[in-house]
Amino acid sequence: MFRGRYEHAIDKKGRTSVPARFRDVLAAQGETRLVITSALDPCLVCYPMNEWLAFEERLAALPQFDPSVAMLRRIVVSGAVECDVDKMGRVLIPASLRKHAGLEREALWAGMGRHAELWAQGRFEALRSEVLADDDKRLAMAARLAELGL
């Protein structure tokens, strides 16, 4: 499971280090690569291959002509790139994906359980601060989570 938040630099070639704890998760699964894709939010989503394949199976079971499903495929599946983690623990983020997430110099890896998100550090902090500072948003989120049983 991917847990925690980790800040890493992005070099001029577009590489960033995968957090050591995330590399440990990949190693435990026998993985040396991530499937990285654009998200509906202005960030990237990073899946180990087995989780990506499970996601694709769930997506394939949905009605192909549903407009929301088709758009999700256009955004997420068409943007997916298999990225190798090199011997130094770095991954090269393709330019198109860096542009989608606004990644320039500082990245923030956010563990999300079975996958991780990769954010421009400033965007992540702004989003988090906005939600935590807004009582209505926090209460609405708490109510929805209670409906879901959390």
PAZA-130030 format. One record per residue (C-alpha): chain; residue in three letters; x, y, z. Coordinates in steps of 0.02 Angstrom, whole numbers, plus 50000, padded with zeros to 5 digits. Example, Ala and Ser with C-alpha at 12.3 -4.5 7.8 and 13.67 -1.06 7.14 Angstrom:
2
+---+-----+-------+-------+-------+
| c |   r |     u |     v |     w |
+---+-----+-------+-------+-------+
| A | ALA | 50615 | 49775 | 50390 |
| A | SER | 50684 | 49947 | 50357 |
+---+-----+-------+-------+-------+
This chain:
150
+---+-----+-------+-------+-------+
| c |   r |     u |     v |     w |
+---+-----+-------+-------+-------+
| A | MET | 50000 | 50000 | 50000 |
| A | PHE | 50060 | 50173 | 49956 |
| A | ARG | 50053 | 50288 | 50109 |
| A | GLY | 50121 | 50457 | 50155 |
| A | ARG | 50176 | 50616 | 50065 |
| A | TYR | 50351 | 50640 | 49997 |
| A | GLU | 50429 | 50791 | 49914 |
| A | HIS | 50555 | 50765 | 49774 |
| A | ALA | 50638 | 50875 | 49644 |
| A | ILE | 50614 | 50854 | 49457 |
| A | ASP | 50772 | 50868 | 49355 |
| A | LYS | 50791 | 50956 | 49187 |
| A | LYS | 50761 | 50792 | 49095 |
| A | GLY | 50593 | 50768 | 49183 |
| A | ARG | 50650 | 50633 | 49304 |
| A | THR | 50600 | 50622 | 49485 |
| A | SER | 50640 | 50497 | 49622 |
| A | VAL | 50508 | 50374 | 49672 |
| A | PRO | 50500 | 50378 | 49862 |
| A | ALA | 50597 | 50235 | 49941 |
| A | ARG | 50443 | 50169 | 50030 |
| A | PHE | 50348 | 50166 | 49864 |
| A | ARG | 50494 | 50074 | 49782 |
| A | ASP | 50481 | 49947 | 49923 |
| A | VAL | 50297 | 49921 | 49880 |
| A | LEU | 50342 | 49894 | 49698 |
| A | ALA | 50483 | 49775 | 49741 |
| A | ALA | 50367 | 49672 | 49852 |
| A | GLN | 50255 | 49651 | 49699 |
| A | GLY | 50401 | 49610 | 49585 |
| A | GLU | 50375 | 49771 | 49487 |
| A | THR | 50506 | 49886 | 49413 |
| A | ARG | 50387 | 50005 | 49325 |
| A | LEU | 50235 | 50112 | 49351 |
| A | VAL | 50091 | 50152 | 49237 |
| A | ILE | 50075 | 50341 | 49249 |
| A | THR | 49929 | 50435 | 49177 |
| A | SER | 49833 | 50597 | 49185 |
| A | ALA | 49693 | 50613 | 49311 |
| A | LEU | 49530 | 50710 | 49316 |
| A | ASP | 49617 | 50823 | 49443 |
| A | PRO | 49772 | 50920 | 49391 |
| A | CYS | 49889 | 50781 | 49446 |
| A | LEU | 49955 | 50614 | 49386 |
| A | VAL | 49902 | 50443 | 49446 |
| A | CYS | 50035 | 50308 | 49464 |
| A | TYR | 49988 | 50124 | 49469 |
| A | PRO | 50089 | 49966 | 49489 |
| A | MET | 50053 | 49858 | 49335 |
| A | ASN | 49939 | 49736 | 49427 |
| A | GLU | 49830 | 49878 | 49494 |
| A | TRP | 49824 | 49959 | 49322 |
| A | LEU | 49767 | 49796 | 49241 |
| A | ALA | 49631 | 49777 | 49374 |
| A | PHE | 49574 | 49956 | 49339 |
| A | GLU | 49568 | 49922 | 49152 |
| A | GLU | 49463 | 49766 | 49183 |
| A | ARG | 49337 | 49864 | 49288 |
| A | LEU | 49332 | 49999 | 49154 |
| A | ALA | 49307 | 49870 | 49015 |
| A | ALA | 49154 | 49804 | 49106 |
| A | LEU | 49069 | 49975 | 49098 |
| A | PRO | 48955 | 50026 | 48953 |
| A | GLN | 49070 | 50085 | 48813 |
| A | PHE | 48947 | 50213 | 48746 |
| A | ASP | 48913 | 50298 | 48913 |
| A | PRO | 48981 | 50476 | 48889 |
| A | SER | 49066 | 50480 | 49060 |
| A | VAL | 49151 | 50313 | 49030 |
| A | ALA | 49208 | 50366 | 48856 |
| A | MET | 49280 | 50528 | 48924 |
| A | LEU | 49369 | 50437 | 49065 |
| A | ARG | 49449 | 50322 | 48936 |
| A | ARG | 49501 | 50473 | 48832 |
| A | ILE | 49581 | 50559 | 48981 |
| A | VAL | 49651 | 50415 | 49082 |
| A | VAL | 49681 | 50266 | 48968 |
| A | SER | 49742 | 50363 | 48817 |
| A | GLY | 49865 | 50458 | 48927 |
| A | ALA | 49937 | 50304 | 49011 |
| A | VAL | 50124 | 50272 | 48993 |
| A | GLU | 50224 | 50127 | 49062 |
| A | CYS | 50374 | 50206 | 49149 |
| A | ASP | 50525 | 50108 | 49208 |
| A | VAL | 50601 | 50145 | 49377 |
| A | ASP | 50788 | 50157 | 49344 |
| A | LYS | 50927 | 50087 | 49454 |
| A | MET | 50938 | 50255 | 49543 |
| A | GLY | 50752 | 50244 | 49590 |
| A | ARG | 50700 | 50379 | 49467 |
| A | VAL | 50560 | 50383 | 49341 |
| A | LEU | 50552 | 50489 | 49184 |
| A | ILE | 50387 | 50581 | 49174 |
| A | PRO | 50340 | 50614 | 48992 |
| A | ALA | 50324 | 50798 | 48945 |
| A | SER | 50138 | 50786 | 48905 |
| A | LEU | 50102 | 50716 | 49078 |
| A | ARG | 50213 | 50846 | 49163 |
| A | LYS | 50114 | 50980 | 49071 |
| A | HIS | 49946 | 50908 | 49128 |
| A | ALA | 50001 | 50909 | 49310 |
| A | GLY | 50097 | 51073 | 49302 |
| A | LEU | 50255 | 50983 | 49359 |
| A | GLU | 50410 | 51090 | 49345 |
| A | ARG | 50537 | 51082 | 49487 |
| A | GLU | 50453 | 51016 | 49643 |
| A | ALA | 50342 | 50862 | 49649 |
| A | LEU | 50241 | 50789 | 49789 |
| A | TRP | 50204 | 50603 | 49792 |
| A | ALA | 50043 | 50565 | 49886 |
| A | GLY | 50007 | 50386 | 49936 |
| A | MET | 49827 | 50339 | 49899 |
| A | GLY | 49826 | 50157 | 49952 |
| A | ARG | 49836 | 50048 | 49796 |
| A | HIS | 49904 | 50189 | 49690 |
| A | ALA | 49995 | 50354 | 49712 |
| A | GLU | 49966 | 50529 | 49647 |
| A | LEU | 50102 | 50644 | 49585 |
| A | TRP | 50066 | 50830 | 49609 |
| A | ALA | 50152 | 50994 | 49581 |
| A | GLN | 50191 | 51032 | 49762 |
| A | GLY | 50109 | 51204 | 49762 |
| A | ARG | 49947 | 51138 | 49684 |
| A | PHE | 49933 | 51000 | 49813 |
| A | GLU | 49961 | 51118 | 49960 |
| A | ALA | 49837 | 51245 | 49890 |
| A | LEU | 49702 | 51113 | 49866 |
| A | ARG | 49731 | 51039 | 50039 |
| A | SER | 49732 | 51210 | 50123 |
| A | GLU | 49574 | 51263 | 50031 |
| A | VAL | 49477 | 51111 | 50090 |
| A | LEU | 49541 | 51120 | 50269 |
| A | ALA | 49501 | 51306 | 50281 |
| A | ASP | 49323 | 51293 | 50215 |
| A | ASP | 49201 | 51231 | 50348 |
| A | ASP | 49064 | 51197 | 50220 |
| A | LYS | 49178 | 51089 | 50112 |
| A | ARG | 49243 | 50993 | 50262 |
| A | LEU | 49067 | 50962 | 50329 |
| A | ALA | 49002 | 50909 | 50158 |
| A | MET | 49149 | 50790 | 50139 |
| A | ALA | 49121 | 50719 | 50314 |
| A | ALA | 48936 | 50692 | 50275 |
| A | ARG | 48974 | 50603 | 50112 |
| A | LEU | 49104 | 50493 | 50195 |
| A | ALA | 48979 | 50448 | 50330 |
| A | GLU | 48855 | 50399 | 50193 |
| A | LEU | 48989 | 50284 | 50123 |
| A | GLY | 49016 | 50205 | 50293 |
| A | LEU | 49180 | 50290 | 50343 |
+---+-----+-------+-------+-------+
